Amino acid sequence: MTVDKSFHLRIITPDRVFYEGEANMVEFNTTEGQIGVLPGHIPLTVIIKPGILYIYEPEGEKRAALHAGFVEILPDQVTILAEIIEWPEEIDAERAAAALQRAQKRLESPTPETDIARAETALYRAMARIQALK
């Protein structure tokens, strides 16, 4: 039995095919923790948590800020249905920094109207955008 050294990766958003190609490995955050997927992985469906998506191709590594969605993992292919995902060149650094400050302020000084879960998600998204730029 031979094990493939790559798998087909497809990343789809509501308005475009963000990425399609062969990958040796992909890493991202899920609601259960960080996961790395290699060719031959057992079938699995997971929910995305905001963070950095790393795509390892034969030519090198790519990264993007992945914010929300679902992932279907099969032994020979991975499909990411992303609500929001951005390449570093698509991210506005000043806007991300401002969003990070707003989220931190909301969490540091919550009011009765503060939606903590929403503020935490905004914080994670801003952090992912800033990390993707590094």
PyMOL CGO cylinders between C-alpha atoms (Angstrom):
from pymol import cmd
from pymol.cgo import CYLINDER

trace = [
    CYLINDER, 0.00, 0.00, 0.00, 1.37, 3.41, -0.95, 0.3, 1, 1, 1, 1, 1, 1,
    CYLINDER, 1.37, 3.41, -0.95, 0.51, 6.58, 0.87, 0.3, 1, 1, 1, 1, 1, 1,
    CYLINDER, 0.51, 6.58, 0.87, 0.16, 9.74, -1.20, 0.3, 1, 1, 1, 1, 1, 1,
    CYLINDER, 0.16, 9.74, -1.20, 2.44, 12.59, -0.26, 0.3, 1, 1, 1, 1, 1, 1,
    CYLINDER, 2.44, 12.59, -0.26, -0.25, 15.20, -0.97, 0.3, 1, 1, 1, 1, 1, 1,
    CYLINDER, -0.25, 15.20, -0.97, -4.00, 15.73, -1.01, 0.3, 1, 1, 1, 1, 1, 1,
    CYLINDER, -4.00, 15.73, -1.01, -6.38, 18.05, -2.82, 0.3, 1, 1, 1, 1, 1, 1,
    CYLINDER, -6.38, 18.05, -2.82, -7.21, 21.19, -0.81, 0.3, 1, 1, 1, 1, 1, 1,
    CYLINDER, -7.21, 21.19, -0.81, -10.14, 23.37, -1.74, 0.3, 1, 1, 1, 1, 1, 1,
    CYLINDER, -10.14, 23.37, -1.74, -11.14, 26.51, 0.17, 0.3, 1, 1, 1, 1, 1, 1,
    CYLINDER, -11.14, 26.51, 0.17, -14.49, 28.04, -0.72, 0.3, 1, 1, 1, 1, 1, 1,
    CYLINDER, -14.49, 28.04, -0.72, -16.10, 31.25, 0.55, 0.3, 1, 1, 1, 1, 1, 1,
    CYLINDER, -16.10, 31.25, 0.55, -19.59, 32.52, -0.25, 0.3, 1, 1, 1, 1, 1, 1,
    CYLINDER, -19.59, 32.52, -0.25, -18.19, 34.73, -3.02, 0.3, 1, 1, 1, 1, 1, 1,
    CYLINDER, -18.19, 34.73, -3.02, -15.15, 32.89, -4.45, 0.3, 1, 1, 1, 1, 1, 1,
    CYLINDER, -15.15, 32.89, -4.45, -12.93, 29.84, -4.61, 0.3, 1, 1, 1, 1, 1, 1,
    CYLINDER, -12.93, 29.84, -4.61, -10.19, 31.14, -2.33, 0.3, 1, 1, 1, 1, 1, 1,
    CYLINDER, -10.19, 31.14, -2.33, -7.69, 28.34, -2.99, 0.3, 1, 1, 1, 1, 1, 1,
    CYLINDER, -7.69, 28.34, -2.99, -7.52, 25.10, -4.90, 0.3, 1, 1, 1, 1, 1, 1,
    CYLINDER, -7.52, 25.10, -4.90, -4.44, 22.93, -5.23, 0.3, 1, 1, 1, 1, 1, 1,
    CYLINDER, -4.44, 22.93, -5.23, -2.30, 20.12, -3.87, 0.3, 1, 1, 1, 1, 1, 1,
    CYLINDER, -2.30, 20.12, -3.87, -1.02, 20.32, -0.30, 0.3, 1, 1, 1, 1, 1, 1,
    CYLINDER, -1.02, 20.32, -0.30, 1.32, 18.13, 1.75, 0.3, 1, 1, 1, 1, 1, 1,
    CYLINDER, 1.32, 18.13, 1.75, -0.22, 19.37, 5.01, 0.3, 1, 1, 1, 1, 1, 1,
    CYLINDER, -0.22, 19.37, 5.01, -2.63, 21.96, 6.35, 0.3, 1, 1, 1, 1, 1, 1,
    CYLINDER, -2.63, 21.96, 6.35, -2.87, 23.36, 9.90, 0.3, 1, 1, 1, 1, 1, 1,
    CYLINDER, -2.87, 23.36, 9.90, -5.62, 25.48, 11.47, 0.3, 1, 1, 1, 1, 1, 1,
    CYLINDER, -5.62, 25.48, 11.47, -7.57, 26.10, 14.68, 0.3, 1, 1, 1, 1, 1, 1,
    CYLINDER, -7.57, 26.10, 14.68, -10.78, 24.26, 15.50, 0.3, 1, 1, 1, 1, 1, 1,
    CYLINDER, -10.78, 24.26, 15.50, -13.17, 24.64, 18.41, 0.3, 1, 1, 1, 1, 1, 1,
    CYLINDER, -13.17, 24.64, 18.41, -11.41, 21.58, 19.88, 0.3, 1, 1, 1, 1, 1, 1,
    CYLINDER, -11.41, 21.58, 19.88, -7.86, 22.91, 19.41, 0.3, 1, 1, 1, 1, 1, 1,
    CYLINDER, -7.86, 22.91, 19.41, -5.25, 23.16, 16.65, 0.3, 1, 1, 1, 1, 1, 1,
    CYLINDER, -5.25, 23.16, 16.65, -5.17, 20.40, 14.04, 0.3, 1, 1, 1, 1, 1, 1,
    CYLINDER, -5.17, 20.40, 14.04, -2.68, 19.35, 11.41, 0.3, 1, 1, 1, 1, 1, 1,
    CYLINDER, -2.68, 19.35, 11.41, -3.92, 17.28, 8.48, 0.3, 1, 1, 1, 1, 1, 1,
    CYLINDER, -3.92, 17.28, 8.48, -1.69, 15.00, 6.44, 0.3, 1, 1, 1, 1, 1, 1,
    CYLINDER, -1.69, 15.00, 6.44, -2.56, 12.78, 3.44, 0.3, 1, 1, 1, 1, 1, 1,
    CYLINDER, -2.56, 12.78, 3.44, -4.51, 9.69, 4.53, 0.3, 1, 1, 1, 1, 1, 1,
    CYLINDER, -4.51, 9.69, 4.53, -6.17, 11.40, 7.52, 0.3, 1, 1, 1, 1, 1, 1,
    CYLINDER, -6.17, 11.40, 7.52, -9.28, 9.68, 8.89, 0.3, 1, 1, 1, 1, 1, 1,
    CYLINDER, -9.28, 9.68, 8.89, -12.58, 11.24, 7.76, 0.3, 1, 1, 1, 1, 1, 1,
    CYLINDER, -12.58, 11.24, 7.76, -13.59, 14.07, 10.07, 0.3, 1, 1, 1, 1, 1, 1,
    CYLINDER, -13.59, 14.07, 10.07, -15.70, 17.21, 10.09, 0.3, 1, 1, 1, 1, 1, 1,
    CYLINDER, -15.70, 17.21, 10.09, -14.65, 20.11, 12.34, 0.3, 1, 1, 1, 1, 1, 1,
    CYLINDER, -14.65, 20.11, 12.34, -15.71, 23.67, 13.14, 0.3, 1, 1, 1, 1, 1, 1,
    CYLINDER, -15.71, 23.67, 13.14, -13.17, 26.44, 12.58, 0.3, 1, 1, 1, 1, 1, 1,
    CYLINDER, -13.17, 26.44, 12.58, -12.02, 28.80, 15.32, 0.3, 1, 1, 1, 1, 1, 1,
    CYLINDER, -12.02, 28.80, 15.32, -10.35, 32.05, 14.21, 0.3, 1, 1, 1, 1, 1, 1,
    CYLINDER, -10.35, 32.05, 14.21, -6.62, 31.75, 13.64, 0.3, 1, 1, 1, 1, 1, 1,
    CYLINDER, -6.62, 31.75, 13.64, -3.91, 31.23, 11.04, 0.3, 1, 1, 1, 1, 1, 1,
    CYLINDER, -3.91, 31.23, 11.04, -4.33, 28.65, 8.29, 0.3, 1, 1, 1, 1, 1, 1,
    CYLINDER, -4.33, 28.65, 8.29, -1.01, 27.18, 7.16, 0.3, 1, 1, 1, 1, 1, 1,
    CYLINDER, -1.01, 27.18, 7.16, -0.91, 25.48, 3.77, 0.3, 1, 1, 1, 1, 1, 1,
    CYLINDER, -0.91, 25.48, 3.77, 2.22, 23.43, 3.09, 0.3, 1, 1, 1, 1, 1, 1,
    CYLINDER, 2.22, 23.43, 3.09, 2.70, 22.89, -0.64, 0.3, 1, 1, 1, 1, 1, 1,
    CYLINDER, 2.70, 22.89, -0.64, 5.58, 21.14, -2.41, 0.3, 1, 1, 1, 1, 1, 1,
    CYLINDER, 5.58, 21.14, -2.41, 6.77, 24.67, -3.41, 0.3, 1, 1, 1, 1, 1, 1,
    CYLINDER, 6.77, 24.67, -3.41, 6.61, 26.12, 0.11, 0.3, 1, 1, 1, 1, 1, 1,
    CYLINDER, 6.61, 26.12, 0.11, 4.28, 27.49, 2.78, 0.3, 1, 1, 1, 1, 1, 1,
    CYLINDER, 4.28, 27.49, 2.78, 1.30, 29.83, 2.46, 0.3, 1, 1, 1, 1, 1, 1,
    CYLINDER, 1.30, 29.83, 2.46, -0.70, 31.36, 5.27, 0.3, 1, 1, 1, 1, 1, 1,
    CYLINDER, -0.70, 31.36, 5.27, -4.00, 33.13, 5.61, 0.3, 1, 1, 1, 1, 1, 1,
    CYLINDER, -4.00, 33.13, 5.61, -6.25, 34.50, 8.34, 0.3, 1, 1, 1, 1, 1, 1,
    CYLINDER, -6.25, 34.50, 8.34, -9.12, 32.00, 8.67, 0.3, 1, 1, 1, 1, 1, 1,
    CYLINDER, -9.12, 32.00, 8.67, -12.06, 33.26, 10.73, 0.3, 1, 1, 1, 1, 1, 1,
    CYLINDER, -12.06, 33.26, 10.73, -15.07, 30.96, 10.63, 0.3, 1, 1, 1, 1, 1, 1,
    CYLINDER, -15.07, 30.96, 10.63, -16.54, 27.96, 8.86, 0.3, 1, 1, 1, 1, 1, 1,
    CYLINDER, -16.54, 27.96, 8.86, -16.40, 24.18, 8.61, 0.3, 1, 1, 1, 1, 1, 1,
    CYLINDER, -16.40, 24.18, 8.61, -13.85, 21.67, 7.34, 0.3, 1, 1, 1, 1, 1, 1,
    CYLINDER, -13.85, 21.67, 7.34, -14.48, 18.28, 5.77, 0.3, 1, 1, 1, 1, 1, 1,
    CYLINDER, -14.48, 18.28, 5.77, -11.43, 16.04, 5.97, 0.3, 1, 1, 1, 1, 1, 1,
    CYLINDER, -11.43, 16.04, 5.97, -11.17, 12.91, 3.82, 0.3, 1, 1, 1, 1, 1, 1,
    CYLINDER, -11.17, 12.91, 3.82, -8.08, 10.74, 3.23, 0.3, 1, 1, 1, 1, 1, 1,
    CYLINDER, -8.08, 10.74, 3.23, -7.40, 12.28, -0.20, 0.3, 1, 1, 1, 1, 1, 1,
    CYLINDER, -7.40, 12.28, -0.20, -8.98, 15.73, 0.05, 0.3, 1, 1, 1, 1, 1, 1,
    CYLINDER, -8.98, 15.73, 0.05, -9.79, 18.56, 2.45, 0.3, 1, 1, 1, 1, 1, 1,
    CYLINDER, -9.79, 18.56, 2.45, -12.58, 21.05, 1.81, 0.3, 1, 1, 1, 1, 1, 1,
    CYLINDER, -12.58, 21.05, 1.81, -12.79, 24.23, 3.87, 0.3, 1, 1, 1, 1, 1, 1,
    CYLINDER, -12.79, 24.23, 3.87, -16.08, 26.11, 3.72, 0.3, 1, 1, 1, 1, 1, 1,
    CYLINDER, -16.08, 26.11, 3.72, -15.00, 29.47, 5.10, 0.3, 1, 1, 1, 1, 1, 1,
    CYLINDER, -15.00, 29.47, 5.10, -17.24, 32.38, 5.98, 0.3, 1, 1, 1, 1, 1, 1,
    CYLINDER, -17.24, 32.38, 5.98, -14.20, 34.68, 5.98, 0.3, 1, 1, 1, 1, 1, 1,
    CYLINDER, -14.20, 34.68, 5.98, -10.59, 34.02, 4.97, 0.3, 1, 1, 1, 1, 1, 1,
    CYLINDER, -10.59, 34.02, 4.97, -7.95, 36.51, 3.88, 0.3, 1, 1, 1, 1, 1, 1,
    CYLINDER, -7.95, 36.51, 3.88, -4.48, 36.37, 2.34, 0.3, 1, 1, 1, 1, 1, 1,
    CYLINDER, -4.48, 36.37, 2.34, -2.03, 38.70, 4.15, 0.3, 1, 1, 1, 1, 1, 1,
    CYLINDER, -2.03, 38.70, 4.15, -2.04, 41.16, 1.22, 0.3, 1, 1, 1, 1, 1, 1,
    CYLINDER, -2.04, 41.16, 1.22, -5.83, 41.53, 1.60, 0.3, 1, 1, 1, 1, 1, 1,
    CYLINDER, -5.83, 41.53, 1.60, -5.58, 42.65, 5.24, 0.3, 1, 1, 1, 1, 1, 1,
    CYLINDER, -5.58, 42.65, 5.24, -5.58, 46.31, 6.29, 0.3, 1, 1, 1, 1, 1, 1,
    CYLINDER, -5.58, 46.31, 6.29, -3.07, 46.45, 9.18, 0.3, 1, 1, 1, 1, 1, 1,
    CYLINDER, -3.07, 46.45, 9.18, -4.41, 49.69, 10.67, 0.3, 1, 1, 1, 1, 1, 1,
    CYLINDER, -4.41, 49.69, 10.67, -7.98, 48.44, 10.61, 0.3, 1, 1, 1, 1, 1, 1,
    CYLINDER, -7.98, 48.44, 10.61, -6.95, 45.15, 12.25, 0.3, 1, 1, 1, 1, 1, 1,
    CYLINDER, -6.95, 45.15, 12.25, -5.06, 47.00, 15.01, 0.3, 1, 1, 1, 1, 1, 1,
    CYLINDER, -5.06, 47.00, 15.01, -8.05, 49.27, 15.66, 0.3, 1, 1, 1, 1, 1, 1,
    CYLINDER, -8.05, 49.27, 15.66, -10.39, 46.25, 15.83, 0.3, 1, 1, 1, 1, 1, 1,
    CYLINDER, -10.39, 46.25, 15.83, -8.01, 44.57, 18.30, 0.3, 1, 1, 1, 1, 1, 1,
    CYLINDER, -8.01, 44.57, 18.30, -8.04, 47.65, 20.56, 0.3, 1, 1, 1, 1, 1, 1,
    CYLINDER, -8.04, 47.65, 20.56, -11.86, 47.90, 20.43, 0.3, 1, 1, 1, 1, 1, 1,
    CYLINDER, -11.86, 47.90, 20.43, -12.28, 44.23, 21.32, 0.3, 1, 1, 1, 1, 1, 1,
    CYLINDER, -12.28, 44.23, 21.32, -9.75, 44.45, 24.16, 0.3, 1, 1, 1, 1, 1, 1,
    CYLINDER, -9.75, 44.45, 24.16, -11.49, 47.54, 25.55, 0.3, 1, 1, 1, 1, 1, 1,
    CYLINDER, -11.49, 47.54, 25.55, -14.91, 45.81, 25.42, 0.3, 1, 1, 1, 1, 1, 1,
    CYLINDER, -14.91, 45.81, 25.42, -13.54, 42.79, 27.28, 0.3, 1, 1, 1, 1, 1, 1,
    CYLINDER, -13.54, 42.79, 27.28, -11.62, 44.85, 29.87, 0.3, 1, 1, 1, 1, 1, 1,
    CYLINDER, -11.62, 44.85, 29.87, -14.60, 47.08, 30.72, 0.3, 1, 1, 1, 1, 1, 1,
    CYLINDER, -14.60, 47.08, 30.72, -17.78, 45.15, 29.90, 0.3, 1, 1, 1, 1, 1, 1,
    CYLINDER, -17.78, 45.15, 29.90, -21.20, 46.74, 30.36, 0.3, 1, 1, 1, 1, 1, 1,
    CYLINDER, -21.20, 46.74, 30.36, -24.44, 44.81, 30.90, 0.3, 1, 1, 1, 1, 1, 1,
    CYLINDER, -24.44, 44.81, 30.90, -25.04, 45.18, 27.13, 0.3, 1, 1, 1, 1, 1, 1,
    CYLINDER, -25.04, 45.18, 27.13, -21.64, 43.69, 26.18, 0.3, 1, 1, 1, 1, 1, 1,
    CYLINDER, -21.64, 43.69, 26.18, -21.89, 40.41, 24.28, 0.3, 1, 1, 1, 1, 1, 1,
    CYLINDER, -21.89, 40.41, 24.28, -18.76, 38.71, 25.66, 0.3, 1, 1, 1, 1, 1, 1,
    CYLINDER, -18.76, 38.71, 25.66, -18.75, 35.85, 23.13, 0.3, 1, 1, 1, 1, 1, 1,
    CYLINDER, -18.75, 35.85, 23.13, -19.00, 38.30, 20.23, 0.3, 1, 1, 1, 1, 1, 1,
    CYLINDER, -19.00, 38.30, 20.23, -16.24, 40.49, 21.69, 0.3, 1, 1, 1, 1, 1, 1,
    CYLINDER, -16.24, 40.49, 21.69, -13.98, 37.44, 22.13, 0.3, 1, 1, 1, 1, 1, 1,
    CYLINDER, -13.98, 37.44, 22.13, -14.60, 36.38, 18.53, 0.3, 1, 1, 1, 1, 1, 1,
    CYLINDER, -14.60, 36.38, 18.53, -13.76, 39.91, 17.33, 0.3, 1, 1, 1, 1, 1, 1,
    CYLINDER, -13.76, 39.91, 17.33, -10.56, 39.75, 19.40, 0.3, 1, 1, 1, 1, 1, 1,
    CYLINDER, -10.56, 39.75, 19.40, -9.56, 36.37, 17.88, 0.3, 1, 1, 1, 1, 1, 1,
    CYLINDER, -9.56, 36.37, 17.88, -10.28, 37.62, 14.35, 0.3, 1, 1, 1, 1, 1, 1,
    CYLINDER, -10.28, 37.62, 14.35, -8.20, 40.76, 14.86, 0.3, 1, 1, 1, 1, 1, 1,
    CYLINDER, -8.20, 40.76, 14.86, -5.36, 38.70, 16.34, 0.3, 1, 1, 1, 1, 1, 1,
    CYLINDER, -5.36, 38.70, 16.34, -5.48, 36.30, 13.38, 0.3, 1, 1, 1, 1, 1, 1,
    CYLINDER, -5.48, 36.30, 13.38, -5.30, 39.19, 10.91, 0.3, 1, 1, 1, 1, 1, 1,
    CYLINDER, -5.30, 39.19, 10.91, -2.31, 40.70, 12.71, 0.3, 1, 1, 1, 1, 1, 1,
    CYLINDER, -2.31, 40.70, 12.71, -0.53, 37.31, 12.94, 0.3, 1, 1, 1, 1, 1, 1,
    CYLINDER, -0.53, 37.31, 12.94, -1.11, 36.68, 9.23, 0.3, 1, 1, 1, 1, 1, 1,
    CYLINDER, -1.11, 36.68, 9.23, 0.78, 39.88, 8.44, 0.3, 1, 1, 1, 1, 1, 1,
    CYLINDER, 0.78, 39.88, 8.44, 3.93, 38.76, 10.30, 0.3, 1, 1, 1, 1, 1, 1,
]
cmd.load_cgo(trace, "trace")
